[in-house]
Amino acid sequence: MAEIEKTEKITINLGLVDLGEIDLLVGEGFYANRTDFIRSAIRRQLETRSGAVKDTVARRTLELGSVQYTRAQLEQLRAQGKTVHLRVLGLGSIANDVSPELALATIESVEVLGAFRASREVKAALASRTV
């Protein structure tokens, strides 16, 4: 799989007054642009809740960061008669050359808080196993 994208695009709706205030701060040079403001605000909120995030990650046994399964890894698991739980806070991905049948045979459950990347067919196959 090619280099994994490190960001995910989201869309939010803001009130016109809030948006105007952001534009005012951008115009005054406090932030480079709207995106810079929004990223800064999100980071500040995450910092204030960092303890809760760490506790929850530990309690739910989530991998923090990026977890990717390749076809070779999943074929090896199938040969060993083993399955995995894909549990990640960040990016969980399954290589594009993994078939839905291989995914079903080796991935018992999917819980991704962040972004889950896999082929449309694999996502459809694992839909009933996705939290």
C-alpha positions as CSV (number, residue, x, y, z in Angstrom):
1,M,0.0,0.0,0.0
2,A,1.3,3.5,-0.8
3,E,2.1,6.0,1.8
4,I,-0.8,6.3,4.2
5,E,-2.5,9.7,4.4
6,K,-1.9,11.3,7.8
7,T,-5.0,13.4,7.9
8,E,-8.7,12.9,7.3
9,K,-11.0,15.6,6.0
10,I,-14.1,16.5,8.0
11,T,-16.9,18.9,7.5
12,I,-18.5,21.0,10.3
13,N,-21.3,23.5,10.4
14,L,-20.7,26.7,12.3
15,G,-23.0,29.5,13.2
16,L,-22.4,32.7,11.2
17,V,-21.4,34.7,14.2
18,D,-18.8,32.1,15.2
19,L,-17.5,32.0,11.7
20,G,-17.3,35.7,11.6
21,E,-15.3,35.8,14.8
22,I,-12.9,33.2,13.4
23,D,-12.5,35.3,10.3
24,L,-11.8,38.3,12.5
25,L,-9.0,36.5,14.3
26,V,-7.5,35.3,11.0
27,G,-7.7,38.8,9.6
28,E,-5.9,40.2,12.7
29,G,-3.1,37.6,12.2
30,F,-3.8,35.4,15.2
31,Y,-4.2,32.4,12.9
32,A,-3.0,31.7,9.4
33,N,-6.5,30.6,8.2
34,R,-9.7,29.0,9.4
35,T,-8.2,25.6,9.4
36,D,-5.3,26.7,11.6
37,F,-7.8,28.1,14.1
38,I,-10.0,25.0,14.1
39,R,-7.0,22.7,14.5
40,S,-5.7,24.8,17.4
41,A,-9.1,24.8,19.1
42,I,-9.4,21.0,18.8
43,R,-5.9,20.4,20.1
44,R,-6.6,22.6,23.2
45,Q,-9.8,20.6,23.9
46,L,-7.9,17.3,23.5
47,E,-5.2,18.5,25.9
48,T,-7.8,19.3,28.6
49,R,-9.2,15.8,28.3
50,S,-5.9,13.9,27.8
51,G,-6.2,12.0,31.1
52,A,-9.7,10.7,30.1
53,V,-8.4,9.7,26.6
54,K,-5.4,7.8,28.1
55,D,-7.6,6.0,30.7
56,T,-10.1,5.0,28.0
57,V,-7.4,3.8,25.6
58,A,-6.0,1.6,28.4
59,R,-9.4,0.3,29.5
60,R,-10.6,-0.5,26.0
61,T,-7.2,-2.0,25.0
62,L,-6.9,0.2,21.9
63,E,-3.7,0.6,19.9
64,L,-2.7,4.2,19.7
65,G,-1.6,5.5,16.3
66,S,-1.7,3.4,13.1
67,V,-2.4,-0.3,12.6
68,Q,-2.3,-1.9,9.2
69,Y,-2.9,-5.5,8.2
70,T,-1.4,-6.7,4.9
71,R,-2.6,-9.7,2.9
72,A,0.5,-11.6,3.9
73,Q,-0.1,-11.0,7.6
74,L,-3.7,-12.1,7.3
75,E,-2.9,-15.2,5.3
76,Q,-0.4,-16.2,7.9
77,L,-3.0,-15.8,10.6
78,R,-5.4,-17.9,8.6
79,A,-2.8,-20.6,8.2
80,Q,-2.3,-20.6,12.0
81,G,-6.0,-20.7,12.6
82,K,-5.9,-17.4,14.5
83,T,-8.0,-14.3,14.3
84,V,-7.5,-10.6,15.4
85,H,-9.5,-7.8,16.8
86,L,-8.7,-4.5,15.0
87,R,-8.9,-2.0,17.8
88,V,-7.2,1.3,17.2
89,L,-7.5,5.0,18.1
90,G,-6.0,6.7,15.1
91,L,-5.9,4.9,11.7
92,G,-6.9,1.3,11.1
93,S,-6.3,0.0,7.6
94,I,-6.5,-3.2,5.6
95,A,-4.5,-3.5,2.4
96,N,-6.3,-3.1,-0.8
97,D,-5.4,-6.6,-2.0
98,V,-7.1,-8.3,0.9
99,S,-10.2,-10.1,-0.2
100,P,-13.5,-10.0,1.7
101,E,-13.2,-13.7,2.3
102,L,-9.8,-13.4,3.9
103,A,-10.9,-10.5,6.0
104,L,-13.9,-12.5,7.3
105,A,-11.7,-15.5,8.1
106,T,-9.2,-13.5,10.1
107,I,-10.7,-10.3,11.5
108,E,-13.1,-11.0,14.4
109,S,-14.0,-7.4,15.1
110,V,-13.3,-3.8,14.1
111,E,-13.3,-0.9,16.5
112,V,-11.6,2.2,15.0
113,L,-11.8,5.6,16.6
114,G,-10.5,7.8,13.9
115,A,-10.3,6.6,10.3
116,F,-10.8,3.0,9.0
117,R,-9.4,2.4,5.5
118,A,-10.1,-0.7,3.5
119,S,-11.7,-1.5,0.1
120,R,-15.4,-1.0,-0.2
121,E,-15.9,-4.7,-0.4
122,V,-13.9,-5.5,2.8
123,K,-15.8,-2.8,4.7
124,A,-19.1,-4.2,3.5
125,A,-18.0,-7.8,4.5
126,L,-16.9,-6.6,8.0
127,A,-19.9,-4.3,8.6
128,S,-21.6,-6.6,11.1
129,R,-18.3,-6.9,13.0
130,T,-17.7,-3.2,13.2
131,V,-18.4,-1.4,16.4
